[in-house]
Amino acid sequence: MDGKDLTRRQFIAAASAGSLAGVASRAIPAYGNITKKAGKLAILGGEPVRKNKSWPRWPYWDEKVVDSVVKTTKSRIWCRIQSKSGTVPTFEKQWASLAGAKFCVATGSGTQALHTSVEALGIGPGDEVITSPYTDPGTISSILTARALPVLADLDRESYQLDPDDVERRVTENTRAIMPVHMMGQPCDMGRIMEIAEKHNLKVIEDAAQAHFAEYKGKKLGTIGDLGCFSFQSSKTIACGEGGGIIGDDEELMDKCYTVHNHGTSRRGRTEVAGPKYRMNEFEAAVLLGQLSGARERFERRNENAARLTAGIKDLPGIRPQKLYEGTECGSFYIYAMTYRKEYFNDVDRSKFLKAMAAEGVSLSPYITQGLHREPWIEHILSRPVYKKMFSKKRLTKYRQESKCPNCDKVCQELAMIWASGPLLGTRQDMDDVVNALVKVYENRDKLSAV
């Protein structure tokens, strides 16, 4: 299937049904028609599906990126406060436009973008923010740095996203915001999350760190809540090493974001609030500007290749692509994620499945090995005098007792993924190699115990 064959309408129709399975079904045979003779597993001495082949490397760069950095170096404008037309202000305008928002404030990381947003919304000591246990620690760091309490809600097992019902169960009189995390670059169930926020008068900060250009019901992710935050760290689909950005349409609120991130100093030059120094530097913005012209094309290619993968494995027992919510129009596909259900593979542990796939030339990863609800930071903050002062003993005891997230545990045990920023820019044959490797391992499932 050529890229031009994947129309936006096709994607929307497939995604609205909860999967991408139908997008490329005529072009790609589903499981059962790919191969009837899978051959011996490579890890047991057979010929690998994928031999002496490489994946597209990441992070991306070309001469435009190099030229942009060189130009910035020669300009001697290396800090955003030196010029209103430097690379950072220019990137802010361009990213706001591409992301579907009126305004952008660029920061030094996605974590900084989130913390800036928390502070700008006036969330602080004694407040609670509901978010996901299945995310980078930067998500909760942004809440903890404001001395608020991150309340972890459980996941929907098939989408790997926050379960809105569990989010609502965890709302208390101290809850001030919800911070949904668009995992793998796919939308959370934002319709339900926004309903909950409106019902309980809560703010919504979208952690769209992985979700560049993704869309839900006609809106780009990051524009649905009060503020949207992105990461441009090296692994992200638009990358500059580190870097982040906040987008929004409320000019007053975005002005507060600027003030907070600029060590509390407003655009008017007055030091008005307490704030960290989170400014993006001109070199990071130069790297980003150098790649923006091709970013949308790479986004479309990831969606096309993701559709090809999903169509190829849609009927493969024991392998389930990430569920997409109705209303998902396109995803970032920072990661292409699948659930491995070992009961379909003779109860063979995922680790052996991953070893067998790697031997076939397709390396998959479990991604996050355990949710944040199982990390020691919880006991750390519960022992801190500052949290004992801000919250009652009863609340902190209940917080510890309610920290269990069983669906998150299942996701951590079952997930297998392809780091998509680079590999999902591969060819159609690359995608078919992945499908064929999965089929081969499945058809040899009775041999996996010997791996």
N, C-alpha and C positions, 0 to 999 in steps of 0.2 A: 504494500500500500504506500503510494507516494504521499508526501506531506500534504499536497494540494487536495488529496482525496478525503482528508479528515476535515470536514466542515464544522463550523461552530455549532450549527444546528444538530448535527449528528452527536457531537459531544454532549450538548445539553440534554438531548433525548435519552442518551445512555446514562449519564450521571444522575438525571432526575429519577431514574428507575432504581438507583442505589448502586450501580456498578457501571464499569466501562465495557462490559462484556460484549455488547452488541455492536460496538463502534466499527470493529474491523472484522467481523465474523465471516464475511464473504471472502475476504482477502487472506485470512489466516485460518487454517483448519484447527478446530478445537481438539482437546485431548482425545485420544483414541484413533485419530486419523494421522497424527504426526509421524508416528513410527509404531510398527508392530514388532520390531526386532531391536530392542534397546541396546543389546550387547552387554558385555561384562563391565561391571563398575571399574572405573579407572583406578580407584583406590585398592582394588583387588587384582590389578594387573591388566585391566582392559585399556582400550584406546579412549582417551578423553574426548568429550564432545568439542571442547574448545582448546586447541593446542597452538602454542606460540603466537597468541593473539594478545594485543594490548587494548586497554580501554582509553577513551579520551581522557587526557590528564586534567587535573584541576589544582589550583584555581586557574581560570581562563586569563590569557593575556594575548595581545597582538600589538602591532606597531602603534596603533592609536593610543593604547594605554601607555606605552613607553614615551611617545611624543608628548602626551599630556603631563607626565611626571617631569620630563626634561624641561618643558615650558614653565612649569611651576617652579622648578629649581632655579632657573635663570631669572625668573621674575623677582626673586628675593621676597615675595609675599608668601610667607610660610605659616602665618597665623590668621585666622578669620577676622580678627579685629583690625588688621592692617588695611583692609579694603572691603567696601561694600559690594564690589564686583569680582571678588576673588573666587577661587574654586568652590569653597564651602557655600557661600550664598548662591552661587550659580547652580550647584548641585541641589540645594534645597528647593529652588524654584522648579528645576526639571523633575526631581523626584516627586514633589507634590503633584505636578501635572500628570505624570505617568501613573501615580498611585491613586488618582482620582480625588485628590483633596485640594483645598485652597492653600494650606500652609504646611510647612515642614521646618522642624528644628533638627539639625544634624548633631549627633553626639559621638563620643569616642567608642561606644559599644552598644549592643542591644540591651544589656543589663542597665547601662546608664540611661538609656531612653526610657526604660520601664520605671526606674527609680525617680527620674525627673518627673514623669507623669504622676506617680503616686504623690510626690511632694506638691506638685502644681494643683492637684485636686484637694489638697488640704488634709490628706490622710496621714495619720501619725499615731503617737502613743495612745493606747487604749482602743484603737480601731482594729477591725478585722477585714481581711480581703480573702475571698474564696478563689482558689485556683487549683491547678492540676498537680498530682504527685508524679506525673509522667512527663518530665520536662527537664531542661537544663537547670542546674542550681541557680543560675542567674535570675530565673523567674522569682523564686522565693527570696533571693538576696535583695531584690529591689524593694520588697515589702519589709524585710527585716531591717534593712538600712534605715528605713523610716520609723523603726521601732513599733511597727504595727505587727499583727499576728497573721501569718499565712495559714489559712484553714484549707486543708486538702480534701477535695471531694473525689469520689471514686470515678472510674471510667465506664464508658460503654465498651464492652469487650471486643466488639467487631470493628468499631471506628477508631479506637484508641484515644478518643476525645472525652472531655468531661461529660458525665451523665447529668443532664439538666435536673432530673428528679432528685439526685443526691445533692446537687448544688442547692436546691431549694430547701432540702431537709436541714442543711447546715447554716442557714441564715439565722443570725441572732440579733439582739438589739444593738450589738456593737458592729455589725457588718456594715461596711461603707461602700464596698465595690466588689465586682466580679472581674477576675483576670483570666478569660478563656485563652487557652494556648492552642493555636491551629497546628496540631502535630502533623509532621511530614509535609506540611505546606497545603493541607486540605482543610476546608472549613469545618469548624465546630457547628453544632446545631444552634446557629445564632438566632433563629426565630424564637426558640424557647428561651434562650438565655436573655434576650432582650425583653421578653414578656416578664420573666422573673425580676429583672432589674427594674422595670417600670412598676410592677406590683409592689415591690419593697423599697422603692425610691433609692436605688443603688446606681453608682457610676459603673461604667464598663470600660476597662482598659484592655484592648486586644493585644495579646502577645502574638504578633504576626511575624516573629523573627524568621520563620522558615517559609513564609507564605507570600513572597513577592508575586504580584500580578494575579493571584488567585481570586476567583469571583464567586459570590453567593447571592442568588436572587437579584442579579443586576447590579450588585455593588461589589467593589473590590474590598478584599479583607483589609482591615485597618481603618475603614471609613464607616463601619456600622456602629461601633461604640462611640464613647466620648472622645477617646484617643486611640491611635493605633501605633504600635512600636515594631520596628524592623531591626534586624541584625545584618551587618555586612561583613561578618567574620569570614575567615578564609574558606570554610567549607560551604558557605551559603551560595545560592544560585546567582547572586550579585555580590561580589566580594572585594574587600580591600585590605585584608589582614585582620583588622578589627574595624569597628565603626558601627554606628546605629543611627536611627532616625525616628522622629515622632511626627505623625501627621494628624491633621484635624481641620475642621471648618470654622470652629469658634475662635475668632481672632483674639478675644480677650484671654481665653484659656491658653492659646498657643503663645501669647505674649508672656504669660506666667511661666510656661515651659522654658522660654528663652531666658527669662530672668533667673530661674532656678539653676539652669545648666551653666549659666555664666557667673558662677560664684555669688549669686544673689544680686547681681548688678543688672539693672534693666537697660533697655535700648536707649532710655533717656539719660543714662550715665549715672544714675543714683543707685547706691547699694541699699536695697529695699527689704530683702528677706535673707534667711539663712539658706545657703545653697553651695553645692560642690562645684568644682571646675570640671565640666564634662564636655568641653568644646571639641568638635572634630577638628583635626588639623588639615591644612591645605593639601598635603600629599595624599592623605586618604581620599579626599574628595577628587583629586586629580585622577587617581586610579579608577574611581567610580565613573567619573565623567567620560573617561576613555573607553568604557565598555558599554555605556548605556544605549548607544545606537544599535547594537546587536542583541541586547538583552531580551527583547520581545521575541525575536526569531528563535533564540535558544529556548525560551519558555514554550513556544509552540512546538518545537521539536520534542521536548520532554513529554508534553501531552500526547503527541502522536505515538511516541515509543511506549508510553505507559498504556495507551489504548491497545497497542499491539501485544504487549505482554499479557494484559488482562484477558483479551480475546483468546490468546493461546492457552491459558491455564484455567479458563472459566469452568471447565468440567473435570478438572483434575482433582480426584479425591484427596482430602487432607491438606490442601493448599488453598487458602482463601485470601484474595486481595483485600486491602483495607476498604471497609464500607464507606461509601460517600453518601452524605445526607441529601435528601431531596432538596433541590435548590442549588446544589453545587454545579456551577457552569464550567469552571476550569480550575485546575489545581496547580500549585507551584511544582509539585513532585520534587521537592528537595530530597525526599527519600521515597523509593517505591517499596512499600511494606506489605508483607504477607503474614498470615497466621499459619504456623505449622501445627497440625493436629496429629499427634503421635499415634492416636488410636487407629488411624488409617495406614500407619507405617509399621504395623506389628508391634506397637508400643515401644519403638526404638527411641531413645532419648534424642532430643534435638541436636546435641553436640555431635553425635555420629552422623546425622543428616547433614549438618554443616560441613563436616570433614569430607563426606562423600561428594557434596556439591563443589567444594574447593578443588578436589582432585579432578573434577570434570572441567575445571577452568573457570568456574563461576563462584567467586567468593561472596558469601552472604555473611551477615553479622546479626547477632541478637540485639544490637543497639543498646538500649538502657537495660542494664542487668538487674537493677532493683529500683523500685520507686522511692521517691524522696521521703515517703512516710516511714521507710525503714533505715534512714540514715541518722547518725547520732546528733544532728543539729537540734532535733526536737528536745532531747534531754538537756542539751546545752542551754537552750533559751529558757527552759522551765526551771533551771537552777540559777538563772541570772537574777540579781536583785531588782534590776529595772523592770523585768516582766512580772515579778512578784508584786511590785508596787502598782503596776498598771492594770493587772487583772487579779480578780479574787482567787483565793485558793480553790474554791469550788469550780470556777471556770477552767483553771489550768488542769485540775484533776480530770474534768470531763474532756478537755482537749486531748490529754494523753489517752484516755479510754477510747475516744472516737477516732483515733488516728489510723485505724485499720482501713485498708482499701483492697479488698480481695480480688476485684476485677483487674485492678492494676497489677497485682501479683501474677494473675493468669496471663496478662499481656506480656509481662516481662519473661515469663517462662515459654511463651509460644511464638514470639515474633521472630521473623527472619526478614532481612531487608537488604536492598541494594542502595549504596550511597549514590544518589542519583545525579548530583550536580555535574559530575563528569560522565559516568557510565551511561546515563540516560540520553546523552548526546550522541550515542553510537549509531551504527547503521541498523537497517532492518535485520540483517544477518546476525548482528550482535544480539538483538532481542530474541531472534529465533534460537540462538545458541542457549540462551537462558531457559527458554521454554523446553527445548529438547533435553537439557541437563536435568530439569525438574522431572520431566516425564521418565527419563532413564532411571533416575534414582527411585522414583515411585515403582516402576515396573520391576526393579530389583530389590524391593523392600524386604523380601524374605532373606536377602543376603546382608542387610545392614547391621545385623547383630554381630557379624564377624569383623566389622570395621574397627 
